[in-house]
Amino acid sequence: MSNNSNHSYVKEVAERGVRAYRLLRSYDDDACVNLHHGDCVIPPHPVIRNALREVADKMEIWRETKRGGISVELNRYRVGSLMIMPELREAILDDFCKSMPSTFNRTNAVVHIGGGVTQLVAALFNHFRQSNDIILMFAPTYGAFLCAALTVCSTIRLVKPTSNGQITPEHIEKALDECPEAKGIFLINPNNPTGQYFRKEELEKIAHLIIERDLIVITDEVVHKLVLDTNNKFISMASIEVDGKSMFERTITLRSVSKDHGLAALRLGYAIGSEELMNTVRISWFTYATSFNIDDLAQYLAFIALSYTPDEYYKFQQDLLRCHSDIVITFVEDINRRASYEALKAEQVSAGMFQIIDLSGLRGKLYNETILDDDHVLCELLLQDGKNGVGFFPASCGGYDPRDMKLRLTLSSPEQDISLGMKRLDDFVQKVLRFN
């Protein structure tokens, strides 16, 4: 794919995402079941809520001043220094070390924080734009990262998805062969939206490619605590060693407290890497220029979340997500049974908060004189179905072909919303089949 055609592909995917968000927002009311959001499956753990209450009691938010009358000023909790709080840095590294070999030397690790992982991604893309380096991304992906790339005019290459949406070492090798000038690759592990995550042998194959070609890896591990497959634990790319060489030296790991701690509103993400690598990418330059710094209140709550959230909290989330995925699959099976053919497809999710529902079995059919041949059209029709509206997210916003007719559902939605939303999808499918 040429540079121009790839840029057009990236722009098209990003614009579809923006258009979908605007459409879904316009139907975001009580009558429509919202299954498109990305919120946490359960509220933050009580240790975080208790910490917030304690801090709130000590905060001076409003202050009255008398200057020719009474006015009210809003004071920030504190404008933090241009550095990460030492306590948060240690908490981040404590958590990161759980993914690393026992021989890992944390003194060589550098941590940068930013306004969520998306801001850190924009900072990295900005660096690679300035150095004229190409980074390969692989669809399906998270659409906001593409918007970040376009905002800073980055020269990323978005590799189109495989037929089953799985990213494999062979797929990565082929993309690198077709773009030998690439400086590195960007992986979402576990993937958003598919939930795919790499097993150890796959990571080792990818690591061989990276080391042989002298590349780097940026890996988004935002939902690494939400792995649902009990037979295969999550493994971080930074922990891999091949031929005596550690991938930590070549990996920038991105994480946050947004999804697995229910603290997306804090807008706090962090990047971890070796001192040598992190000093070259100048993340702090970009975050300083765009948000100045993450305030101490957000940093303190992130410190509490990473330090004191018990493992039972993550297990409860995992169990709930598995249960919700089972509900979706049961509905899909029932719909297909009534349709007497495979109208829909859905598979058990391995990790993360999202489920892909494949409606390609309806492609080409009519609904109210509209041909079903595009996931955005399908999404809009489901929203417009009167008081039976339901909001899904078009999967083409992550790089799938719109004609694949895939929709993304958020498994962290309340169980009653998932059941009602799937019932409304069932009703829609039955209407389509009656029309045809």
Secondary structure, 3 states (H helix, E strand, C coil): CCHHHHHHHHHHHHHHHHHHHHHHHHCCCCCCEECCCCCCCCCCCHHHHHHHHHHHHHCCCEEEEECCCEEEEECCCCCCCCCCCHHHHHHHHHHHHCCCCCCCCHHHEEEEEECHHHHHHHHHHHHHHHCCCEEEEECCCCHHHHHHHHHCCCCCEEECCCCCCCCCHHHHHHHHHHCCCEEEEEEECCCCCCCCCCCHHHHHHHHHHHHHCCCEEEEECCCCCCECCCCCCCCCHHHCEECCEEHHHHEEEEEECCCCCCCHHHCCEEEEEEHHHHHHHCHHHHHHHHHCCCCHHHHHHHHHHHHHCCHHHHHHHHHHHHHHHHHHHHHHHHHHHHHCCCCCECCCCCECCEEEEECHHHCCCEECCEECCCHHHHHHHHHCCHHHCEECEEHHHHCCCHHHCEEEEECCCCHHHHHHHHHHHHHHHHHHHHHC
